[in-house]
Amino acid sequence: MARTPSNMLPLGTKAPTFNLLDTVSEKNYSLKKLKGLKATVIMFICNHCPFVKHVNKEISQMAKDYKSKGVNFIAISSNDVENYPEDAPDKMKQKALEQGFIFPCLYDKSQQVAKAYQAACTPDFYVFDQDLKLTYRGQLDDSRPENDIPVTGTDVRHALNCIIENKDNNNTQKPSIGCNIKWKG
């Protein structure tokens, strides 16, 4: 397994806009349409990565736990599907349904959105406040497929709770570790 860390986009960065295909509804959505009232979590994920498979259950549960608190989750896959066909939009839809994802699973065919967010790996997590300013980026928690640490979503949950409770997030923000984004050509 490749172990690529997050690039750690600077805190305070305004979320880059996008308009992408949701593989489940087969409609295009903009960030403006999908953003949460309190916070927005943008996750770069894919189907084939063992690091993403390791956390899918928790991200599904987290989205359900925070939906009523004004937090929307958005998944984006930017991988080259010619070389990684398991990450194709039809397979993304299938995975979203299997996992019970309640959030849109967007396909970034041009890879321009991943570049705008400086996404480097899957999974890569970004938490934005109600003004779409970056307050957290990095890992879900300390769990990895090869360690015995339970998947809890501690780091992202703490970041969301800070926004909801109007508190500063003084925790150390650690880069995510995962498979590199599969860039075209």
PAVEXNU-524080 format. One line per 5 residues: number of its first residue (from 1); their letters; for each residue x, y, z of C-alpha. Coordinates in steps of 0.02 Angstrom, whole numbers. Layout:
N
NUM> A> X,Y,Z; ...
***
This chain:
185
1> MARTP> 0,0,0; 64,172,-46; 67,291,102; 39,467,37; 7,609,162
6> SNMLP> -113,757,143; -44,921,76; -127,1017,221; -210,1163,130; -190,1322,237
11> LGTKA> -325,1350,368; -442,1492,323; -438,1447,138; -607,1476,55; -678,1314,-18
16> PTFNL> -649,1308,-206; -815,1300,-298; -866,1157,-410; -1010,1084,-508; -995,895,-521
21> LDTVS> -1097,741,-564; -1174,651,-415; -1155,468,-463; -1307,415,-362; -1439,540,-423
26> EKNYS> -1349,564,-590; -1375,753,-573; -1244,890,-565; -1227,987,-402; -1130,1141,-352
31> LKKLK> -1043,1169,-186; -1165,1312,-154; -1312,1190,-170; -1232,1055,-60; -1153,1157,80
36> GLKAT> -1214,1133,258; -1295,1269,366; -1161,1252,501; -1020,1155,418; -971,1058,263
41> VIMFI> -858,906,259; -776,871,92; -693,700,77; -586,640,-66; -618,453,-71
46> CNHCP> -623,310,-197; -681,130,-206; -520,32,-223; -410,109,-86; -387,0,70
51> FVKHV> -372,157,178; -544,215,119; -621,42,137; -557,44,317; -657,202,360
56> NKEIS> -814,188,251; -925,127,393; -872,272,506; -895,408,374; -1068,339,338
61> QMAKD> -1111,344,523; -1034,515,550; -1138,591,409; -1295,520,492; -1241,583,664
66> YKSKG> -1210,762,606; -1345,787,473; -1472,854,600; -1338,973,667; -1326,1068,502
71> VNFIA> -1173,976,435; -1171,911,258; -1045,784,195; -986,777,14; -880,637,-59
76> ISSND> -776,667,-215; -680,539,-317; -549,610,-435; -456,453,-486; -411,406,-665
81> VENYP> -546,278,-703; -461,215,-861; -321,141,-757; -430,112,-602; -599,53,-670
86> EDAPD> -660,6,-494; -674,194,-462; -789,227,-611; -952,323,-579; -1065,169,-595
91> KMKQK> -958,77,-467; -960,231,-354; -1150,228,-357; -1150,43,-312; -1028,72,-167
96> ALEQG> -1129,220,-102; -1287,114,-98; -1197,-34,-16; -1122,78,118; -1283,173,153
101> FIFPC> -1202,341,112; -1328,482,137; -1214,609,54; -1179,643,-130; -1036,547,-210
106> LYDKS> -968,662,-343; -858,617,-489; -717,739,-533; -681,679,-710; -564,824,-754
111> QQVAK> -471,810,-587; -479,1000,-576; -571,996,-410; -440,884,-329; -306,1004,-392
116> AYQAA> -401,1156,-326; -410,1075,-153; -230,1015,-165; -296,841,-124; -157,713,-120
121> CTPDF> -228,552,-52; -382,449,-17; -456,476,107; -421,662,127; -538,764,239
126> YVFDQ> -580,950,238; -698,1035,362; -768,1206,315; -873,1322,424; -1037,1403,372
131> DLKLT> -940,1533,271; -846,1393,181; -681,1438,266; -566,1292,304; -556,1252,490
136> YRGQL> -486,1074,481; -395,965,356; -309,798,372; -350,630,447; -513,554,507
141> DDSRP> -422,482,658; -265,382,701; -334,215,638; -254,134,485; -286,-37,405
146> ENDIP> -125,-107,478; -143,-46,659; -262,-102,795; -329,72,834; -520,76,817
151> VTGTD> -598,188,685; -690,325,782; -678,481,673; -608,573,825; -514,709,733
156> VRHAL> -654,757,612; -788,739,748; -688,857,861; -671,984,719; -859,977,687
161> NCIIE> -901,992,872; -790,1146,884; -888,1230,744; -1057,1180,817; -1007,1238,992
166> NKDNN> -922,1396,924; -753,1348,1001; -577,1357,933; -500,1193,877; -333,1190,966
171> NTQKP> -297,1006,930; -148,963,823; -206,931,645; -120,779,572; -110,740,387
176> SIGCN> -215,597,323; -119,448,255; -184,346,110; -166,297,-71; -112,437,-187
181> IKWKG> -242,511,-302; -224,421,-468; -184,564,-586; -211,548,-773; -65,536,-892
***
